Structure formats: structure tokens, C-alpha cells
């Protein structure tokens, strides 16, 4: 599902798309992720680059994304924190790549 450059502020309407495998919502106005990510049990690839995500709490719903293996969050304000990468890698247990770099055990 390609939703780049659409001025979106929320991904909540996608909560019923339980078969969704890939979601790209780069360059929007998304500030946080809704708890609906628990419904997207098949989601493997998520791209949320250059949105308006500013805090750690905003991405906590990713913790309940069992199939998520590829994630891109660069260009969001909270990514500038030195603890960003370790936090996300520990938050999403099955992650294989974060921001185009492999996650090693």
C-alpha cells in the first residue's frame, strides 16, 4: 500500500486491512502510530520516513507487530537521539533491517 506524500495525519483507517504486507507512508504528517498495529499481523515492511514522529511513545504500538521485519523511520525528529537504534531494535523483536541497515543479533 503506497501512501507517500498524501498529507496523512493518521493510519487508523487501515486497521481493518489485516492482510496488508507492506505499507509506505513516507513524507506525511503522521505524529504517532495507533494501537491498530496489533491488527496488522501480516505487515512485514513499514516505511514511515520524514513524518512528524517526535517521541518514543509514538512508536510503541510496533511492539505488537509480529511479522514486521523491515522498518524505515529516518527523517523523524526522534531518530536523532543516540539511543534510537537500540531502542527500536529491542522494541520490534523480529526486525531484520532498520533504516536500510541489517539488524544483527
C-alpha positions as YAML, in Angstrom:
chain: A
units: angstrom
residues:
- id: 1
  name: UNK
  ca: [0.00, 0.00, 0.00]
- id: 2
  name: UNK
  ca: [1.65, 3.21, -1.18]
- id: 3
  name: UNK
  ca: [0.51, 6.35, 0.67]
- id: 4
  name: UNK
  ca: [3.55, 8.62, 0.31]
- id: 5
  name: UNK
  ca: [3.10, 12.42, 0.06]
- id: 6
  name: UNK
  ca: [-0.60, 12.49, 0.97]
- id: 7
  name: UNK
  ca: [-0.65, 14.83, 4.00]
- id: 8
  name: UNK
  ca: [-1.90, 11.97, 6.17]
- id: 9
  name: UNK
  ca: [-2.08, 12.56, 9.91]
- id: 10
  name: UNK
  ca: [-3.23, 9.08, 10.95]
- id: 11
  name: UNK
  ca: [-3.02, 5.45, 9.87]
- id: 12
  name: UNK
  ca: [-6.03, 4.37, 11.96]
- id: 13
  name: UNK
  ca: [-8.31, 3.78, 8.95]
- id: 14
  name: UNK
  ca: [-6.01, 0.92, 7.89]
- id: 15
  name: UNK
  ca: [-6.81, -1.17, 10.98]
- id: 16
  name: UNK
  ca: [-9.19, -3.39, 9.00]
- id: 17
  name: UNK
  ca: [-6.56, -4.19, 6.33]
- id: 18
  name: UNK
  ca: [-5.41, -7.31, 8.14]
- id: 19
  name: UNK
  ca: [-3.85, -8.86, 5.02]
- id: 20
  name: UNK
  ca: [-1.59, -5.87, 4.42]
- id: 21
  name: UNK
  ca: [2.02, -6.98, 3.86]
- id: 22
  name: UNK
  ca: [3.70, -3.67, 3.04]
- id: 23
  name: UNK
  ca: [2.90, -0.08, 3.92]
- id: 24
  name: UNK
  ca: [4.72, 3.00, 2.73]
- id: 25
  name: UNK
  ca: [3.54, 6.30, 4.23]
- id: 26
  name: UNK
  ca: [6.65, 8.45, 3.80]
- id: 27
  name: UNK
  ca: [6.54, 12.27, 3.76]
- id: 28
  name: UNK
  ca: [3.21, 12.74, 5.52]
- id: 29
  name: UNK
  ca: [2.21, 14.42, 8.81]
- id: 30
  name: UNK
  ca: [1.92, 11.34, 10.99]
- id: 31
  name: UNK
  ca: [2.80, 12.07, 14.62]
- id: 32
  name: UNK
  ca: [2.17, 8.67, 16.22]
- id: 33
  name: UNK
  ca: [1.17, 5.11, 15.46]
- id: 34
  name: UNK
  ca: [-2.21, 3.88, 16.64]
- id: 35
  name: UNK
  ca: [-2.68, 0.68, 18.62]
- id: 36
  name: UNK
  ca: [-4.20, -0.79, 15.46]
- id: 37
  name: UNK
  ca: [-0.82, -2.20, 14.51]
- id: 38
  name: UNK
  ca: [-1.81, -5.23, 16.55]
- id: 39
  name: UNK
  ca: [-4.45, -5.94, 13.88]
- id: 40
  name: UNK
  ca: [-1.88, -5.90, 11.06]
- id: 41
  name: UNK
  ca: [-0.42, -9.28, 11.91]
- id: 42
  name: UNK
  ca: [0.89, -9.86, 8.37]
- id: 43
  name: UNK
  ca: [2.65, -6.50, 7.98]
- id: 44
  name: UNK
  ca: [6.28, -7.18, 7.08]
- id: 45
  name: UNK
  ca: [7.52, -3.89, 5.64]
- id: 46
  name: UNK
  ca: [6.78, -0.44, 7.06]
- id: 47
  name: UNK
  ca: [8.17, 2.83, 5.75]
- id: 48
  name: UNK
  ca: [7.40, 5.99, 7.72]
- id: 49
  name: UNK
  ca: [10.27, 8.25, 6.71]
- id: 50
  name: UNK
  ca: [10.03, 12.02, 7.07]
- id: 51
  name: UNK
  ca: [6.87, 12.27, 9.11]
- id: 52
  name: UNK
  ca: [6.41, 14.19, 12.37]
- id: 53
  name: UNK
  ca: [7.09, 11.44, 14.88]
- id: 54
  name: UNK
  ca: [8.87, 13.12, 17.79]
- id: 55
  name: UNK
  ca: [8.76, 10.73, 20.74]
- id: 56
  name: UNK
  ca: [9.50, 7.13, 21.67]
- id: 57
  name: UNK
  ca: [5.95, 6.64, 22.89]
- id: 58
  name: UNK
  ca: [4.66, 7.35, 19.42]
- id: 59
  name: UNK
  ca: [6.07, 4.10, 18.04]
- id: 60
  name: UNK
  ca: [5.31, 1.76, 20.96]
- id: 61
  name: UNK
  ca: [2.49, 0.04, 19.01]
- id: 62
  name: UNK
  ca: [5.21, -1.51, 16.80]
- id: 63
  name: UNK
  ca: [5.95, -3.84, 19.69]
- id: 64
  name: UNK
  ca: [2.86, -5.86, 18.82]
- id: 65
  name: UNK
  ca: [3.75, -6.28, 15.13]
- id: 66
  name: UNK
  ca: [4.77, -9.96, 14.99]
- id: 67
  name: UNK
  ca: [5.66, -10.10, 11.29]
- id: 68
  name: UNK
  ca: [7.44, -6.76, 10.94]
- id: 69
  name: UNK
  ca: [10.96, -7.36, 9.61]
- id: 70
  name: UNK
  ca: [11.81, -4.19, 7.67]
- id: 71
  name: UNK
  ca: [11.32, -0.69, 9.09]
- id: 72
  name: UNK
  ca: [12.33, 2.77, 7.92]
- id: 73
  name: UNK
  ca: [11.85, 5.76, 10.21]
- id: 74
  name: UNK
  ca: [14.64, 8.14, 9.14]
- id: 75
  name: UNK
  ca: [13.75, 11.79, 8.87]
- id: 76
  name: UNK
  ca: [11.65, 11.83, 12.03]
- id: 77
  name: UNK
  ca: [12.83, 14.03, 14.90]
- id: 78
  name: UNK
  ca: [13.26, 11.25, 17.47]
- id: 79
  name: UNK
  ca: [15.69, 9.39, 15.16]
- id: 80
  name: UNK
  ca: [18.40, 11.90, 16.04]
- id: 81
  name: UNK
  ca: [18.67, 10.50, 19.57]
- id: 82
  name: UNK
  ca: [21.76, 8.34, 20.08]
- id: 83
  name: UNK
  ca: [19.62, 5.59, 21.66]
- id: 84
  name: UNK
  ca: [17.18, 5.47, 18.75]
- id: 85
  name: UNK
  ca: [18.53, 2.37, 17.01]
- id: 86
  name: UNK
  ca: [18.97, 0.16, 20.10]
- id: 87
  name: UNK
  ca: [15.52, 1.18, 21.33]
- id: 88
  name: UNK
  ca: [13.77, 0.27, 18.08]
- id: 89
  name: UNK
  ca: [15.71, -2.97, 17.63]
- id: 90
  name: UNK
  ca: [14.71, -4.09, 21.14]
- id: 91
  name: UNK
  ca: [11.13, -2.92, 20.66]
- id: 92
  name: UNK
  ca: [10.49, -4.91, 17.47]
- id: 93
  name: UNK
  ca: [11.73, -8.45, 18.15]
- id: 94
  name: UNK
  ca: [11.68, -9.85, 14.58]
- id: 95
  name: UNK
  ca: [13.25, -6.85, 12.89]
- id: 96
  name: UNK
  ca: [15.86, -7.76, 10.27]
- id: 97
  name: UNK
  ca: [16.59, -4.26, 8.89]
- id: 98
  name: UNK
  ca: [16.19, -0.75, 10.28]
- id: 99
  name: UNK
  ca: [16.68, 2.25, 8.01]
- id: 100
  name: UNK
  ca: [18.36, 0.11, 5.33]
- id: 101
  name: UNK
  ca: [20.91, -1.40, 7.74]
- id: 102
  name: UNK
  ca: [20.80, -5.00, 8.84]
- id: 103
  name: UNK
  ca: [19.99, -5.77, 12.44]
- id: 104
  name: UNK
  ca: [22.50, -8.18, 13.93]
- id: 105
  name: UNK
  ca: [21.88, -10.40, 16.92]
...
